[in-house]
Amino acid sequence: MSWASVYRLVLRLLPATLRHKHGAAMEALFARELAQAHTVGWLQRARVGVASVWDVVRRAAYERLRVSRDVANDPRDSCVPLPTSRQLLRRHGASFTISFTALTVLLVAVFVRRNLPTLSAAGATEGSLAEAVLLAVPFTAALTIPMSVFVAVLWEFTRLGAGGALAMARQTRDGMRRLVLPVLAATLGVAVLSFVVTAEIVPRANERLVTVLARHATAPSDRTMTLAQLRAAVRAVRPATDRAALARAARYQVEIQKKFALPAACVVLALVAMAMAFSIPRGGAVLVAGASLVVFSAYYVLIMTGESLANQLVVSPTVAMWGANALLLGVALFVVSRRRGSLA
């Protein structure tokens, strides 16, 4: 896919009125900047492409935030009707797309900054560098999909709270169910997609990425095996009793559990986001930014700590990989129960 196609796709994140008014001019300006960068080299062209895409993502987030603030401050919206399932899913889909694009571009940029200078110094070709960047997308997406679900659900439910829809839903028969169930159903669909990415696409991309980074073929590892390969590796190691073999089997089992735990985190993080939005319905952008930082940091630390303990045979791989999900789910249920108690 060319940079022009990517830019045209990302422009769809902008509100329709802004896109129709300035989209053509923005595309033309981007095309001129790409042409100028092409005379310098492919690396400058990539930098212009990433910077321009990121600018559009930030602008889209700002414009949607501004619109939501206007809606929240409009007194005429103090008694708005509940959105239909279609409207609700469209809003969540847009927020998910924005957050997923922003987080993925950010993390891939971190990967590029860390690895491409070393590859360039080692004499890698332009094709190998571009391939390494593309191969970094799958394992990055495995992390950013659950993160984006959390951001989208928290953002949209706080918007509903600011607009009075959550309060109205509590007063309407089956109102909360009408808001929650479509989002949970869509989240389950995203979780299935995340499982396919994590279990099948990521190992194959990782295998090729390791080869590109090492510049030669390498032995298979737990990060480059599909689910079937990992299970076969566990069966092959299981008869052994020495600690080294047990530790190797634990690494395989950790990776197996991770391929299920990360997709399940989509649903868990959606429930956590709903609980936060119900407790602080007018939290707005401050709540979304602060909660995202805290939740993502906590989840990452729990996952990394659990993986380390499992590799050292301190805890079982199941506990290591599912502990973070269980803890966050417990927090969400506790918050919801406290909210019910305060409303009783």
N, C-alpha and C positions, 0 to 999 in steps of 0.2 A: 504494500500500500504506500502510495506517495505521500509526501508531507502535505501537499495540497488537499488530498482526500482526507487525511487526518484532521486538518484544520477545518475543512468544510463540515466534517462530522461533529467536531467539538463546538462549532458555532451554533449547533442545534440546542446546546445547553442554555443559550441566552433566551430571555423572554421573547416571544414571537414578535411583539411590536418593535423591540430594539433590533432584532435580527432582520426583519423586513426593511427597516429604515437604513441600517448601516452595514448589513451583511455583505453586500456586493462590494462596497468600498473597502471593507476590511480584507476581503479576499484579494482584491487587486493590490492593496498595499503589501500584504503578505507575499504575494507572487513576486513583487519587485524586490523585496528584501531577500527572498530566496535566490533570485537571479544574481543579486550583488554578492551574496555569500558564496555562490557557486564558483565565482572567479577566484576566491581565496582558497577554497578546499572543502572537502566533504565534512570535516570536523566543524568548521564554521557554519556550514549549512545545517548540521545537526543541532548546533547551539541555538541558531536562529529559530529552528523549528520547535525545539523544546521550550524556549523562552516565549515564543508567540502562543503556543498551545496553553502554557501555564497562565499567561495573561488573560486569555479568554476564559479559562476555568475560574480564575479569581474574579473577573468581571461578572460572570454569570452568578457566582455565589453572592456577590455584593448586590446585584440587581434584585435577586430573589429575596434577599434579606430586607432590602429597602421596601419592596412591595409588601412583604409580610408585616413590616412595622406600620406601614400606612393602613393596612387592613386592621391591625390590632388597635390602632389609635382612632379608628373611625367609629363614632358612637352609633352609627346606623347598624353596625354589625354586632350589637350587644344581644341580638336575638336572631342569629342567622340559622337557617335550616341545616340539618345534618347533611354532610356531603354523601352522595351516592357511592356505592362500592367502586364504580368505574372512576369517578372523580378522585376518590381516595387513593386508588392504586396508581392513577396517573401522576398524582403529586408525589407519592412515595417513589415511583419509578424515576421521576426527574431528579429528586434529591439523591437517590441511590447512584444514579449515573454521574452526577456532579461529584459526589464524595469519592466514588470509586475511581473516577478519572484523576481527581486531584491527588488522592493518596498514592495511587499506582505510579503516576508520573513523578511524584516526590521521592518515593522509595527507589524507583528505577534510576532517578538522577543521582541518588546516594550511591547506588551500585556503580554507576558510570564513573563517578568521581573517584571511587576507591580502586577500581580495577582497570579502567581503560588506560591510564598513564603507564601502568606497569606493562600491559600488553603492547602498547605503542613502543615503549623502550625496548621490548624484547623482539621487535621487528615484525609484529603481527600485521597482516594485510588489512586493508580497509574493509574487505568483505568479512574477515574474521571478527573485526571489532563490531561491525553492524550486527553480525549474527549473535555475538555475545550479549548485546543489548536486547535483542528480541527474545533470546532464550531466558533472560532474567525476568521477563514479564510473567510467565506461569507461576513460578514460586512466589513472586511478589503478590500476584492475584490471590493465591491461596490464603494470604494474610489479610489483604485489603478487602476481600469480599465480606467476611464477618464484621470487620471494622466499619465498612460502608453501610451495612444493614443497621448497625447501632446508630450511626450518625443520622441516617435517613429517618428512622423511626422516631428518634428523640426530637429531631428538628420538626417533623410534621405534626407530632402530637403536641409539642409545645405551641406550635402555630394554632392548632385547634383549641388549645387551652386559652391562648391569648385572644382568640376570636370569639370565645364563649361557647364553642361547640361541645367541649368536654362537660361543662356545667349543664348544658341543655341535654346532653346524652344521659347524664345521671338522673335527670328528671323525666326522661322518656322511657317507656317500656321497651326493653331490649335495645336501648340506645347504645350502651357501651359495647354490647355484643356486635352491633352493626358496624362499629368503628374498629373493633379489635380483630374479629374473625377474618375479614378479607386480608388484612395485613399479615396475620399469622399464616394464612393459606399461601400467600405470595412468598413469605419467608421460607416456608417449607420447600417451595419450588426452587428458590435460590440456594437452599441447603443441598438439594439434590444436584444442582449444577456445580456447587462447590465440591461435592464429593467426587464427581467425575473429574474435575480439574485436579484435585488433590491426589486421587488414587491412580489416575491413568496418565494424565497429561504432564503433571509436574515431574514424575520420575524419569520419563523419557526426555523431557527438556533438560533436566539436571544432568542426565548421562551425557548428552551432547555438549552441555555447557562446561562440564568438567574437562572433557576432551579439548574443547576450544581453549580454555584457560591454561591447561597443562601443556597444550600443543602436542599431545600424543595420547594414545588410548590408555585408559586406566582400568584397574580392577573394579568390579561392581561393588557398591556400598549400599548401606541402608537407605540413603537419600536418592539412589538411582534405581531402586527396585520398585516394580509395581506390586499391587496387593498380593497377587498370586505368587510372585517370586519371593516376597517376604515370608509368606506362609510356608512355602517349600523350604526356604532357608532355615526357618525355625524348626521344622520337622527334621531337617538334616543335622542340626546341632543338638536337639533335645536329648538324645541318648547319652551325651557326654555329661560328666559330673564335675570336671575341674572348673575353677572359678573363671578362668579366661573364656571358656566356652559358654558358661552361663551368662557372663557379661555380654558376649556377642549375641546370644539369643535374646537377652533383654533389650539390646539396641534394636533388633529386628521387631520385637513385640511393641516397643515404644513407637516405632514408626507406623506399625499397623494401627495401633490405637489412635495415633495422631490423625490418620486419614479419616477416621470417623469423628473424632472429637472436634476438629476444626469446623467441619460442616455443621455439626450439632451446635457449635457456638453461635451460628447465625440465629437460631431460634432462641437460645439462652440470652444473647445480647439484645434481641428484639424485646424480650420480656423485661429485661433490666431497664431498657430505654422507656418502655411504657410505664413501668413503676415510677421512674424518676419524673416523667412528664405528668403523671397523675398526682404526684406529691407536690411538684412545683410547676403548675401549668403555665405560668407566665415567666418561666426562666429565660426564654429567648436565647440569643446567640451566646451570651455569657455562660449559661448552663450547658449548652451544647459543647462549647469549646473546653470548658473546665472538666465536665464529666467525661468527655472523650479522652482527654489527656490522662485522667486518673484511671479510668476503666482500662484503656489500652495498656498503660504502664503496668497496672496490677495483673492483668491477664498475661502479658508477656513474661513478667517476673515469675508468676506461678508456673507457667508452662516450662520455662527454662529451668527453674529450680526442680520441678518434678522430673524433667528429663535427666538432669544430672543425678538426682537421687536414685532413679531407676537404673541408670547405667552403672551406678555403684552398688546395685543390689540392695539398697536400703528400703525401698518401697517397690510395690509391684508396678509394672507398666500401666495397668488399668487405672490404679489410683493416681499415678503420676500425670497421666494425660487427661483424666476426667475430673481431677480434683478442682481445677479452676472453674470448669463448667458447673460443678456441684455447688461450689462456694458462691458464685455469682447468682445462681438460681435461688439459693437459700436467701441471699440478700434481697433479691427481688420479691420473693414471697413474704419476707419479713416486712418490707416496706409497704406492700399492698395490705397486709393484715393490720399494720398500724394505721394505715389510712382508713380502712373500714372501721376500725375501732373508734377513730376520732369522729367519724361521721354517724356512728350509731347513737 
